[in-house]
Amino acid sequence: MIKKLDIKPLIISIFIISICSIVYELIIAASSSYLLGNSIKQFSITIGLYMSAMGIGSYISKYAQKKLFDIFVLIELSIGLLGGLSALLLFISYAYTDIFVLVMYILIILIGILVGLEIPILTRIIESYNHELRITIANVLSFDYLGALIGSILFPIFLFPHLGLIRTSFLIGLLNIIVAGIIIIKYKSFISTKIFNYIFIACSVILILGFIFGDYSADRIEQNLYRDKIIYSKQTPYQKIVMTRHKDDIRVFLDGNIQFSSMDEYRYHEALVHPAMGLNKNVSNVLILGGGDGLAAREIFKYDTIENIDLVDIDREMTEFSRTNPLIKDLNQGSLDNKKLNIYNEDAYKFLENNTTIYDVVIVDLPDPNNESLNKLYTDTFYRLIGNHIAEDGVFVVQSTSPYYAKKAYWCINKTIKSENFHVVPYHIEVPSFGDWGFQLVSKKPISMEDVDVMVDTKFLNESTLSKMTIFAKDEIIDLNTIEINRIFKPVLPMYYEEAE
């Protein structure tokens, strides 16, 4: 038996497999967050179960006593194939079956166990060939932790935004297969199972084809998630934008949640914009937070007094899509190209912190609070920041989800705004593609919907609809004493919202 072993390929393998390990964890957590919502819950479950499974794998490794090179190659081939197919399996199970959660748990446990086997087996291989244990452990853990850091940076910055979940999983699976190939070639004299050569080739072909045709597979599966034909789909660094079409009905979805339908979006946007605009006859300076589709801006430009609109939407891809796509541009009437409108692609919270401009009206047209990253934009602190940016007789309005389907969430928003000593008028309308949808009209001074005077052309709003919007049925009202205020450090709103799903 040789006294020393060239461990450089093994150290490189540790670095690569640690990158793969963290990325598999992130792929599963991101997939479940995208499909099920509540990112904190999904990431917590994934991390906890994954780490436990790794512990099981580490425990099982003690029973491997012989043919350690063979065992390690088998582990890498298994992880590569299973991990490479993981995102595809998750999306297929969600689109075509009712067992998504079961499939997710099985994948987490199986991949976690296999990952838990890797480092103990490699450590024993290195240590077996006269390498001191203390040096072996130091080298193994150093490269393991470094690889985890690299993987955790690569996933959100490059892999997920540019490749998507399915192609990323195929690519990372291929890395595990490459590690198996390195071991097979470099240490062939230590490997007794010759069939590994053929398994390596087969797995490589499967994953390479999966990577090449990953977008096609994703498109086919994604189409099954939507009622109408998908005519546009793009993953941005912040969200997945999907546009569908059925005859004259154009619909835009963000992360699977409908943002508007061209058949009835005017109802939503007229109700969002005109009550606030109709309280002041001389509105000249307006801030829109969100509203990257340009539809709220379209309504605001109906007023001749408008001199400036600042639109803040974090996703540059969304505003550019809405500015250039012919179908959306036709809907928003080219509002995003208007010289009076300035687009700021930055976080709304940071914009308010760093900006000192005072506005006559602020339109808060943000996505529903269906994840923790959006929660800060529905907190008491956020509304306080908005208050610092409106004139003494200014108004702001907040889209507030459905008072029927998400009753607790709707009234939580209402109570949170009131906690900052604002005068709030809650109101709602029926939007066929959404259902019953609610808003909050807010001012520093007492206001009433009776004071609203809409002097521009509308398709939906009139005196009759305005007067009825503040009337809520018994099953849409809740005792505010049972609802907590939503704060940055105590985010209750996502919990209320999840209860409604």
C-alpha positions, 0 to 999 in steps of 0.5 A: 500500500502506498504511503502517501496519496495526492490529495489535491483532487480530493480537496478540490472535490470538497470545495465543489461539493460544498458549493453544490450542497448549499445551492441544493438547499437554496433551490429547494427553499426558493422553489417552495417559497415561490410555489407556496409563499411564506419564505421564512417558513419554507427556508426554515423548514428546508434548512432544519430538515436538511441539516437533520438529514445531513446528521443522519448521513454523517451517522450512517457513514460510520458503517462504511468500512471498505471500498471508500472510493467506490462509496464516495463515487456512488454518493456523488453520482446519486447526489448529482442525478437526484439534485440535478433533477430536484427543481424539475421534480418539484415543479412537476409535482406541483403542476400535475399532482397534489403531493408537492409537499411530500416530494419536497420533504423526500428530496430534502431528506434524501439529498441531505443524507447523501450530502451528510455522507460526503465529508466523513467519507472524504475525511476518512479517505484522506486520513487513511493514507498517513495524513495527520487527522488534525491537518485533514480536518483543518483542510476539509472544513476550511474548503467546505466552509469556503465552498458554502460561502461561494455557493451562497453568493453565486445563487442569488447573484448569478445562478437564480437570476440568469439560469432560473431554478430548473437550469441551475439544478441541472448545472449544479447536479453536473458539478457533482457528476464532474467530481465523480468523474475526477475521482474515477479518473484520478483514483481508478486503481482504488475503484473496483466497480467498473460500471461507474464509468458507464453510470458517469457517462449516462448521468452526464448526458442526462444532466447536460440535456436537462441544462440545454433544454431546461428552459423548454421544460420550464415553459411547458410546466409553467404553462400548466400553472396558468389558465391562459397561454403564456406569451411572455415569461422572465425571471428578474433578480426580484420576481418572475414576470409572466404575461398571458393572453386569451383573446382580448384578455391580457394578464400579468402575474408576478411570482404567480400572483395576478397583478391585473387583467386588461378586462377590468384593471381600470376598476382597480386603478381608478379606485386606487388613484381618483379618490386621493386625487379628487380630494385636492383640486391642484395636485401637481407633484405625485409619488407612486410607490410600486406601480411599475406597470404604468397603469396608475400613472396613466390615471394620474396623467388625466389631471392637467395640473400634474407637473411631476410624477416620481415612480419608485419600483425596485425592479428595472426589468418590470418598468422596462417591460411595461415601458416597451412591451406593445401590449402593456404600453397600449394599456398604460397609454405610454405613461412611462415615456411621459417627460413629466414622469421620473422612474427610480428603480430602487427600494421604496423604503430606502427612497423615502429614507433618502429623499426629502421631496414633499408630495401632494399625493402618494399612491402606494401600489405595492404587491400583496404582503405575501412574503417577509421582504414586502412586510417592511412596506406595510409597517407603522414605520413605513407609513410614518415615512410616507407621512413625512413626505406628504403636504399638510393637506396631502393624501396617500392611498394604500392598496390593502388586499381583500377585506373578504378573502384576507380580512385580518390582513386588510384590517391589520393594514388599517390599524397599522396606519391609524397607529401613526395618528392618521385619519383613515377611510377604508374602502373597497370595490369589486374587481372581477379578476381579483374579487372584493378588493380594498384600499385605505385613503389616508390624510393628516386631517379628517377626510371623507369620501363625500369630499371626493370630486372626480373631474376626469373621464372614468369608465367605472367611478361616479358619485354612486360608486364612490358613496358605496365604496365605504360600505362593508358587509358584516362578514368583511368587518372585524374587531380591531382589538383582535388585530395587532399592529404590523411592525418591522420587528414583529411582522404579524401581517404575513401571518394574517395574509397566510391564514387567508390563502 
